[in-house]
Amino acid sequence: MKVVLRVCDMKTLRDVNKVKGAVSNNQGVIACQINNEKKEISVIYDNYFVDSDTIIESIESEGYTVI
């Protein structure tokens, strides 16, 4: 599965790394790509192990807002 999420409050490289780390820590995430200019993250994942709600929760647990 693939999901594209808009993440608010990503301003610095540190923010990008925190979001990427939060997403990558989920079992079943195959790849993620972040476009800091558009404030978007594309995630490819195996929905047998993880769903988009879990990915969103992991980003929000780091203090970011997902639209």
JOWORA-V117706 format. One record per run of one state. SS is the DSSP state (H for helix, E for strand, - for the rest). FROM is the first residue (numbers start at 0). LEN is the number of residues. If there is no record, write none. Layout:
ss->[SS:SS]
from->[FROM:FROM]
len->[LEN:LEN]
This chain:
ss->[-:E:-:H:-:E:-:E:-:H:-:E:-]
from->[0:1:7:12:24:28:35:39:45:51:60:65:66]
len->[1:6:5:12:4:7:4:6:6:9:5:1:1]
